[in-house]
Amino acid sequence: MMQQPTIAVQTSNNGISRITLNEPKTYNALSLNTLNLLIKAFQNFHEDEKTRVIIIEGSGKGFCAGHNLKEINSLKGKFDYQNLFNLCSELMLKIVNNNKPVIAKVHGAAFAAGCQLVATCDLALSTNDAMFATPGVNIGLFCSTPMVAISRNVSRKKIMKMLLTGESVTAQQAKEIGLINDHYENSKLEEEVLRLADKISSKSNKIVKIGKEAFYKQLEMPLDEAYKYTSKVMCENMMTLDAKEGISAYLEKRNPNWKNS
C-alpha cells in the first residue's frame, strides 16, 4: 500500500490555496520530512501568481502537536538536532516572508511547534474547543524556538506563564492574549475562514504584498527608523497603478478594477 504524503496541497481556487497537515496518527507532528515538504509548498505558493491567500490546517483530531518526539529520540546528536530546529526556523521564516497572507485554521490542539506555527501565521481562526500550549518544560525541553513567534504576538507575562508551566490556554484565552484572531463553533469555522480569505483575496495582490513585507520589517525597527522606512514604502505604494485606481474608484463611488501592479 502506498504511503500517504504527510501534507496535502490544494492549489488556487478563486485565489485561495490550502496546505493540510496530513499525518493524523502523529497528531500532524512536524517531522523532518513534513518540514521539508511545507517549506517547498510555501515557496511554491510564494511564486504562484494565482494564489492570493494561503490557508493551513490539520487533518484528524487536531492541528499540530509540535515536533515528532519519536523522531527526535532517534536523532544522533547535536548536528541532527541543529538540522531539525534550523529546518523549523526556515519554515517559520518562509511564512513570514511569503508574499501571500497565511491563515491558520485551527482545531483540537496546537502545541509546542504547532503553537509556534499558529503564532507565525499572519492570521489565525480556531474552533471554540481548540487548545494552545508550549508544554516542552514538562518533558525537559524548553520551547525556546516556539517562544520567538509567540512572544512577538503575546505579552511577556502571558507567554512566560505558558512557557514556565506548560499549561494550555483555551481558544477564548488565546483570543484575549492575541494569539488568535477569533474562534467559532466547529460547524462554522470553515465558513468563517473562507469569509476572511475571500475578503483578503478581493484586495489588490500587489498592495497586500507591499503591506505584509513592510509590516514585519518595521516591527523590528526603532520608532524613528520605522517611520522613515514606512514613509518610503508609502511613496512607492502611491506610485503603483492600483493606488491610483483605488483612489479614483473611491472618488467615483465604484468598485476598483485591480491591475495588481
ABEGO torsion letter per residue (X at the ends): XBBBBABBBBBBBGGBBBBBBABAAAGGBBBAAAAAAAAAAAAAAAABAABABBBBBBBEABABAEBBAAAAAABAEAAAAAAAAAAAAAAAAAAAABABBBBBBBBEBBBEAAAAAAAABABBBBBAABBBBBAAAAAGBBBAAAAAAAAAABBAAAAAAAAAAGBBBBAAAAAAAGABABBBBAAAAAAAAAAAAAAAAABBAAAAAAAAAAAAAAAABBAAAAAAAAAAAAAAAAABAAAAAAAAAAAAGBBBBBAGX
